[in-house]
Amino acid sequence: MEERLQKIISRAGIASRRAAEKIILEGRVTVEGEAVTELGRKCDPDRQVVCVDGRRIGGAERHVYFLLNKPKGYLSTASDEHGRRTVLELLPEVEERVYPVGRLDNNTEGLLLITNDGALMNGLLHPRYEVEKTYVAKVAGNLSEELLDRLRHGVLLEDGMTAPAKVRLLEQGAGISRVELRIHEGRNRQVRRMFSAIGCEVKALKRMAFAGLDLKGVGRGKHRELTAEEVAGLYELAGIGK
């Protein structure tokens, strides 16, 4: 079935539709070896060879799904123009063109999904489905229930109010508190900014769970492939059929 090129590129997880339009206009997309620069172009990726930057996308590539326990010091991106380390360097055996689902900042550890399934990626990140993420933060100071209640009710950031968070104090002492925070939004550096909004500094942050998956059995810097049942569960959470 023929579709617009920007939709094919977005579904492959390479870029949003708006960013895909820019990629097309830059002449980085070819169909059957011919460069395409008009935004209205349609094609069938199952019958025609569609490439972005010389690499084929679309129907010929099988979908793969991995759970990675990201360590600090790796960027949650497919590549970096400054040569910094990216999470894909931790999956050297994966031949498919894969991408992280969302991002963890450079100093944040924990669960990150990696896939080339653009439809699933977009569904899991769409605000409509409120897919939950669980973090554990080590925060400077002994936090009161009054401060934690502010997180539970939502705090004002520069890009608007956050949705109410589920918050649980795990332990505190020696000037450090460990706090579990569950949210469904995905703003840039959101957890760190939420604690900053209540006057608290995050010393360490780890994502423990995402979309019903956790890090059990996956050491820091290691990864595993998802089971068929887990993938089916993700599709259900993302509101799409498989």
C-alpha positions in Angstrom: 0.0 0.0 0.0 1.3 3.4 -0.9 2.0 6.0 1.8 3.6 9.4 2.0 7.3 9.3 2.5 7.2 11.2 5.7 4.8 8.7 7.3 7.1 5.8 6.2 10.1 7.5 7.7 8.3 8.3 11.0 7.0 4.7 11.3 10.5 3.4 10.9 11.5 5.4 14.0 14.0 7.6 12.2 12.3 10.9 12.9 9.0 12.6 13.6 6.9 13.4 10.6 7.9 17.1 10.7 11.6 16.2 11.0 11.1 13.7 8.2 9.9 16.5 5.9 13.2 18.3 6.5 15.1 15.1 5.7 13.2 14.8 2.4 13.8 18.4 1.5 17.5 18.0 2.2 17.6 15.2 -0.5 18.6 12.5 1.9 15.8 10.1 0.8 15.8 7.9 -2.3 13.1 5.7 -3.9 14.4 3.0 -6.2 17.7 4.9 -6.2 16.2 8.2 -7.3 16.5 11.2 -4.9 13.1 12.5 -3.8 12.7 16.1 -2.6 9.0 16.7 -2.9 6.8 16.2 0.2 3.8 14.8 -1.6 5.6 11.7 -2.9 4.0 8.4 -2.1 5.4 4.9 -2.4 5.0 1.3 -1.2 7.9 0.3 1.1 7.0 -3.4 0.7 7.5 -3.2 -3.1 9.9 -0.3 -3.6 13.4 0.3 -2.1 13.2 3.4 0.2 16.5 4.6 1.7 17.5 7.3 4.1 21.1 8.3 3.9 21.7 5.2 1.8 20.2 2.7 4.3 17.0 0.9 3.4 13.9 1.4 5.6 10.4 -0.1 5.4 9.1 -3.6 4.7 12.3 -5.5 4.2 13.6 -5.1 7.8 12.4 -7.3 10.6 11.3 -5.6 13.8 13.6 -6.2 16.8 13.0 -5.3 20.5 15.6 -5.0 23.3 15.6 -3.9 26.9 18.8 -2.2 27.9 20.1 -1.3 31.4 21.8 2.0 30.5 24.8 3.1 32.5 25.9 6.7 33.0 28.0 8.3 30.3 26.0 7.2 27.3 23.7 9.3 25.2 20.2 8.1 24.4 20.6 8.6 20.7 21.5 6.6 17.6 24.6 8.8 16.8 26.4 11.9 18.0 28.1 14.4 15.8 30.7 15.1 18.6 31.8 11.5 18.8 30.4 10.9 22.3 29.3 7.4 23.3 25.8 6.4 22.5 23.6 3.6 23.9 23.8 1.7 20.5 27.5 1.0 21.2 26.2 -1.3 24.0 24.4 -3.5 21.3 27.2 -4.1 18.8 25.7 -7.3 17.5 22.5 -5.7 16.4 22.5 -5.2 12.6 19.1 -3.5 12.2 18.8 0.3 12.3 17.5 0.7 15.9 16.6 3.6 18.1 16.0 4.3 21.8 12.4 4.7 22.8 12.5 8.1 24.5 15.6 9.3 26.3 17.5 9.1 29.6 20.0 11.9 30.1 23.7 11.3 30.1 23.9 11.0 33.9 20.7 8.9 34.4 20.9 5.1 34.5 18.3 2.4 34.0 15.7 0.9 31.7 15.7 1.9 28.1 13.8 0.2 25.2 15.6 -0.1 21.9 13.7 -1.0 18.7 13.2 -0.3 15.0 9.4 -0.5 15.3 8.4 3.1 14.7 4.7 2.5 15.3 5.3 1.0 18.7 7.8 3.7 19.6 5.4 6.5 18.7 2.5 4.8 20.6 4.5 4.3 23.8 5.6 7.9 23.8 2.2 9.4 22.9 0.8 11.4 25.9 -2.7 9.9 25.2 -1.7 6.4 26.5 0.0 7.6 29.8 2.6 4.8 29.8 4.1 4.7 33.3 7.8 5.1 34.1 9.2 4.4 37.6 12.4 6.1 38.9 14.4 5.9 42.1 16.1 9.2 43.0 18.8 9.8 45.6 18.1 13.3 46.7 20.1 15.7 49.0 18.4 16.3 52.3 15.7 14.7 54.4 12.5 15.2 52.5 9.3 15.9 54.4 5.9 14.6 53.5 4.9 18.2 52.7 7.5 18.4 50.0 6.6 14.9 48.6 2.9 16.0 48.6 3.9 18.8 46.2 5.2 16.2 43.7 2.0 14.2 44.3 -0.2 17.1 43.3 2.0 18.4 40.4 4.6 21.1 40.3 5.0 24.1 38.0 7.9 23.9 35.6 8.9 26.4 32.9 6.9 24.3 30.4 3.8 24.1 32.5 2.3 22.0 35.4 3.3 18.4 35.7 0.7 15.7 36.1 0.3 14.3 39.7 3.1 11.8 40.4 2.9 8.7 42.6 5.6 9.2 45.2 7.0 6.9 47.9 9.8 7.6 50.4 12.0 4.5 50.5 14.5 5.6 53.1 16.4 8.6 54.4 19.4 9.3 56.6 22.8 10.9 56.6 21.5 13.8 54.6 20.2 11.6 51.7 16.7 10.5 50.8 15.8 7.7 48.4 12.5 8.4 46.7 10.5 6.3 44.2 8.6 8.4 41.7 6.1 7.1 39.1 5.1 9.4 36.2 3.6 9.0 32.8 4.9 12.2 31.2 8.1 12.3 29.2 9.4 15.9 29.3 13.2 16.6 29.0 14.9 15.9 32.3 11.5 16.0 34.0 12.3 14.1 37.2 15.4 16.3 38.0 13.4 19.4 37.2 10.5 18.3 39.4 12.8 17.9 42.4 14.5 21.2 41.6 11.1 22.8 41.7 10.7 21.8 45.4 14.3 22.9 46.2 15.9 19.5 46.2 19.0 18.4 44.3 19.1 14.9 42.7 22.4 13.2 43.3 21.6 10.0 41.4 18.7 8.9 39.2 17.7 5.5 37.8 14.7 4.4 35.8 13.6 1.1 37.3 10.6 0.3 35.1 8.8 1.4 32.0 5.7 0.1 30.3 5.3 -2.8 32.7 8.9 -4.0 32.2 11.7 -4.0 34.8 15.4 -4.6 35.0 15.3 -8.0 36.7 18.2 -10.1 35.5 19.7 -7.4 33.3 23.0 -6.0 34.7 24.3 -2.5 34.2 25.3 -2.0 30.6 23.7 -5.3 29.5 20.6 -6.0 27.4 18.2 -8.7 26.5 15.7 -9.3 23.7 12.0 -9.0 24.6 9.8 -12.0 24.5 6.8 -12.2 22.1 4.5 -11.9 25.1 6.3 -8.7 26.3 6.0 -7.2 22.8 2.3 -8.0 22.7 1.9 -6.3 26.1 3.7 -3.2 24.8 1.4 -3.0 21.8 -1.6 -3.2 24.1 -0.2 -0.3 26.2 0.5 1.7 23.0 -3.1 1.3 21.9 -2.3 -0.4 18.6 -3.0 -3.9 17.1 -0.2 -6.3 16.2 
